[in-house]
Amino acid sequence: MTPNPVNPQKQRRGLSRIWHAGTYSASGLRAGWHETAFRQEALGSIILLPAAFWLGQGWVEISLLVAAVILVLIVELLNTGLESAIDRIGPEWHDLSKRAKDMGSAAVLLSLLLCAGIWAGAAFHRFVA
């Protein structure tokens, strides 16, 4: 006889698994909305995503502009998840906790710089070159 799994999600199959995974993802997006940085980036994406269709010349440029914006949101959610997991361990200061949080923050910074570079390149291509 097999013991009951700790995570019932592992026992689900087919549409039930897809449905539950979707509800978990929606919960994650709602939780992310309560984080100031994610909320600011999400609100910025409301402007940037339609602007990608105006700025981009062809489907490749549009796709790259959209992907760069979405990547920032993805990295921010992963960083928030990392910080939450570290905070669950304990509130006391620890060098490894600081290091992990700093690395998550650096990942967000790099995604923002990549996004800004792609958008600057597309703007240069459209208006200057």
Buried (B, 14 or more C-beta within 10 A) or exposed (E): EEEEEEEEEEEBEEEEEEEEEEEEEEEEEEBBEEBEBBEEBBEBBEEBBEBBEEBBEEEEBBEBBBBBBBBBBEBBBBBBBBBEEBEEEEEEEEEEBEEBBEEBBEBBEEBBEBBEEBBEBBEEEEEEE
